[in-house]
């Protein structure tokens, strides 16, 4: 190893004094835990001990955790995982899509990570975690003048606490870099369209939040208005520019997505961003407030535009499905479904399926013929629609992704084979 490489590797390491100080405190806490105490009672006991720690000790634990988190930016990691039986005492980082343990860090016991995770929480958050066995929350570090924010989720893994934290971009991706069709931009922008539902969908880790933030940022800098962001937790914090931007975190500023959306109607909003349409009540509420003439942005965990339609309808009781089907067809303006694909430069690039709600698509939804919509999307490129397969082919032809990745990430692999063979590179 060259001297330069050795220096670079050393700079990646977490200082020994921070690790040693934290481990001493962790061992002190663990020594107080009765061996007979297991399961939830053990977590409650740990929480009580952590709550009573001197401020100096709490700050030492925080320094260790913050160092682990700041390491993410050196490694270009999007996520960090620790704790629980599955963690096997290691600190895991996801770097350009691959999650691997950090070989430079000494292993931690499950009780070590139990204490570390508990030290991140307030007493009220701990109580919620004990009751629900899961807690979403946000975390912040000041790095000089830069505020580093993280979206966190802690949960039970065989009676022990596990934690995932995702780094939130310190800046918003410029909207123009999304390279969306002009018709999509008109739908997204309050300057052109005052109402309607805009859905951004994809599996976890597909970049939905980044795309949504870019759209909010576009409006914030180009239109005079009021934007209410309801999320769990709040990720990127927008600084009000031409819009007043309010941020309401579920569990901290408002009780639920549904309550936040209903309350927003009394706050004179132009745009309401609902972080996720995760249950029937939130879906009903989102459709109702959109139907009242507001512009609503939200997300779903689905891999395609058609699947998004079926998910919205399928989430509600059968007796309500016809009403929801018709209302969704009337108020939805566009569905953007995206995936992050491994790129040839070792990073990741977004592929998107885009469905714009025109008369044909609207009629197919109302008539329950969603199976016809894929063909409609495929044949409507000139107005800004595209299937996932068409966009994957574009990325392949631009030499951004491999043929293998294009095939692997296609929703319709048979169709992917057809369009690749019909007009090969």
N, C-alpha and C positions, 0 to 999 in steps of 0.2 A: 504493500500500500504506500502511495506517495505521501510526502509530508503534507501536501495540500489536502489530499483526501482524508488523512488522519485528523487534520485540524477541522475539516468539515464535519466528520463523524463526531468528533468531540463536541462540536457546537450543538449537535442534535441532542446530546445527553441532558437529562435533568440533573441539576447540581446535587451532589451527594449529601450536602448538608440539609437540603429540603427533604430528600427522601428519608434520611436518618431521623430527623426531627419528627416527621410524620409517623414513622414506624414505632418510635418510642411511645408516642401518645396512643397509637392504635393498640399496642400491647398493654398499655395501662388500662384502657377501657375494657379490653377483652378479659383481662385478669379479674375483673369484677363480675363477669357473667357466670352465674351458677351453671355447672355442666348439666344439671337436670332440667334446665329451662330450654325448651325447644319450640320450633314452629313460630307462630305469631307472638306467643308470650316472650320469646327470645328477642324478637324485633322490638317489641314494646319496651323491654328492659333496656336494650341498647339505645333506643330513642331517649329514654329518661336519663341515662348516663350522659349521652352526648349533649342533651339540653343543659345539663348542669356543669359542663366543662368550663373552665376559666376562658375568658376571651382570648388570651394568648395562645391557648391550645387550639381553639377553634380557628384562629388565624393561621396556625401552622398547618392544619389539615387543609384549609382553603388554599394555601400556597402550593401544596402538593397537587391538589386537584387542578388548580389553575395551570400549573406547569404541564400536567398531562394534556390539558386542553390546548394550551398554546403550541404544544408539539404538533398538533394537527396542522397548523398553518405552515410549519417547516416541512412536513411530510406530504403536503397537498392532500390531506385526508378530509373526507366529507363527514365521517362518523367515527365515534369512539364507543366501544362496548367494554363493560367490565362486570364482574360479580356473578352470583348465582352458580349453580352446579356446572352449567354449560360453559362458563367463562374459564374454568380450570385454572383460576388464579392468575390469568394473563390479562394484559391490556391489549385489546384488539382495535385496529384502525382499518377503515375502508378507504383504500387509495385507488382512484380511478376505477371504481367498481369492484375491486377485489378486497376482501376482508381477511386480514392476517394478524397474528399476534406480534407484539413488539418484542424482538429478541434482546433488546438492551435493558429491559426492566426486570428486576427481581420479582418472582412470583408473590402474589398476595393470597392469604387464606380467605375463605368465604366470609369469615367474621371481620377480617380487615376491610373488605369491600362493603360489608353491611354497615360498618361504622362510617366509612368514607361517604357512602351514599346518604346515610341518615344525616350527616353533617351538612349536607346541601339544603336540607329541608327546614321549614318553619314548623312549629308545634302543630299548627292547624293543618299543614300539608301532611304531616305524619299521620294525624288522625284520619284524614281522608284515605291515605294509602292503606292503613290498617283495615279500614272498612271495605274499600273497593278492590284491594289487592293490585291496584294500578294507579299511577298518578302521572299526568302530563303537566309539565311546568317549564318555565323559561329560566335561563341563567345568563349572567352578564359579567364580563371582565373588562376593566379599563386597561388598555394597552397603550400607555402614553396618552395621546389625544384621541385614539381610536377606541370606539366601544365595540367589543366583540360579544355577539349574542349567540346563544345556543338554544335549540329546542330539545327538551329532555323528556324521556319517558322511563320511569322506574316501575318495576313489576316483580312478582314473585316467581322464583325458579327453584322448585323443590325446597320450599321453606326459607330460601335465602333471597336477598335483594339483587336484582340485575338492573343494569342501567344502560340505556343508549342515549347519546347526545349527538345532535347534528349541528354542525357549524352553519350559521346563517351568514350569508354574504354581507360584508360591510357596506357594499354599494349595490344599487339596483342595476341589473343588466339593461342597457339602453333598448328601448322598444324596437328600434329599427333593426337591431341585430337578430330579432326573431324572424325577419324576412317573410312576414305574412302578407297575403294578398291585400290590395287596397280595399276590397269589399269587406274583408275581415276588420281592417282598421276602422272603417266607417261604423261598423257595428259596435266595436269596442269603445270608440270615442264618444263621449257625451256631447261633443260639438256637433256630431252628425245624427246620433240616435239617443233619444232621451230615456228610453225604457227598454225592457227586455232582459232575458236571462242569458248570461254567457257562462258556459260550463267548460272548465279545464279538467280533463280527466287523465288518469294514468295510475299505474301501480305505485306503491310507496317507493320514493327515491327516484321518480321519473322527472323531477324538475317542475312539478306543477306550481309550487309556491313561487319559484323564480319567474315563471311566465306570468303568473297572476300579479306579482309585484311590478313587473315591467308594464303591465296594462294599467295598473293603478297609478304608477309613476307618470305614464303618458298623460293621463287625465289631470293629474296634479299640476303639471307644468304647462298645460295648454288650455284649460277651461276654468272658469270661475265657478266654484261650487263647494259642496260639502260631501266628504267621503267618510263613511263609518265602516271601520274594519273590525270584524268580530272573529276572533281566532282562538284556537286552543293548541298551543299557546301563541301569543303574538310573536312573530318572527322578525322580519325586517320592520324597523320603525321609520315611517315616512315623515319627513319634515315638511310641514305645511308650506306651500308655495302659492299658487293661484287658488288652490282649494284649502279649506280647513280639513285636516285629516285627523279623525278621532280613532284611537286604538282601544278596543275593549276586549280584555282577555277573559275567556270563560273560566270561572272559578275564582277570579280575582276581582274583575270589574263588573261581571254580570254572571248570572247563575247558569245560563245555557245558551246555545246558539238560538233556540227558539225565542227565549226571553229577550236576547239582544236584538234580534231582528224586529220583534214587535215593538220594543222600546224605541228602536231607531226611527220608526215611523213618526214618533212625536218629537224628533230632533231635527226636523227640516232637512233630510238628506237628499242628495242627488244620486249618489251611488252607495249601495250597501254591499259590502263584501262579507259573505258568510263562509268561513274557512272550510267547512265541509258539510255536505248534505248527507249526514250519517244515519239518520233515522226517519221514520214516517212523519213525526211531528215537525222536524226541521224542513223536510221536503214540502209538506203542506204549507208551512209558513213562507218558505221561499217563493213558492208559486203564487200564493195569495198577495204578497207584497209586490211581486213583479206585476201581477194582474192589476194592481192599484195604480200602476203608471210609473214605477220606479225602475231604475237600472240596477240589476243584481248580478254580482259575480260569485261563483262558488266552484267547488271541486267535488269529484267523485273518484272512488278507487275502481276504475274500469279501464279496460285496455283498448276499447274501440268506441266509435260514436254510436253504433247500433246497440252495443252492449250497454251503453249509458242510458239509452232510452228504455231498454228492457229493465234495467236496474231501478230506475226511478219509478216505473209503473209496478214492478214486482215487489218493491219495498212496502207498498201500502196494502191494506186489507182488500180482498177481492171485491167487496161491495163498493169500494171507492175507486177502483182501477179505471173504469170508464171516464169518470169525472177528471181524474188526474191525467189520463191519456190526452183528453181533449184540451185541458188547460195547459199542459206542457207543450203541446203542439202550437197553441196560440201564443204563448209568452216566450218560448225559447227562440233565440236568434242565431246562436252558433254553438257548436260543440267542437272543442279542440282536444283530441286525445293524443298523448305523446309518450314516447319512450326514449331513454338515453341509451345509445348504441355505442359499444366499444369502437373507437376510431383507429385508423392506421397509425396515428401519431402517438398511440398509447393513452389517449385521453378518452373523452366521450362526446358524442354529438347527438342532438335531438332530432328524432324523426316524428312527424306529426300527421295524424289523420284529421281532416277538417270537414265538417258537415255544416253547411249554411242552410238555414230553414227557409226553403222556397215553397211554392204552392204544392209541388209534387211530393216533397218530403213530408210536409204538413199533412197532406191527405193520406199518405201511407201510414203515418203514425195514428191518425184518427180511425182509420179502418183496420188497424191491427196488422198491417202488412209490413212490418219492419224488415222482413227478409228481402224486400225489394230495394231498400235504401242503399245498400252497398253499390249496386249497379248505378243508381242515380248519382252517387258521389263520384264514382269512377268516370262517368261521362260528363261531368260538369267542371272540368279543370278551368275553363275559360272564365268562370265566375268566382273562382277561388277555392273550390272544393278539391280534395284529393284523398285517396285511400292511403292507409299506412304502407301498403305494398308499393304504390306509386312513388311515395316519398323515399322509401328504402332504395328503390331502383335509382332515383335521382342521386342519392348519396353515394351509391356504388359507382355510378357513371362519373361522378365528380372525384372519384378515387379517395373518398373520405372514409369508407368502410369496406370491409372484405365481402366477398360473395357469401362466404359462410355466415357472417353476421347478418347479412340481408335476409338470408333464408331462415336463420334461427329466430329472428325477432319479428318475422311476418306473422300477422294474425291468421291469414289465409294462405297456407303454404302451397296449396295446389295452384291458387291464382298467382302467387309469387313466381312459381316455376313457369307458368304460361307467359307472363309479361316479360320475364327475363329471356325466354327463348324466342319470343315474337320479335324482339328488337334488342339482340345482344349487344354488348359493348363493342 
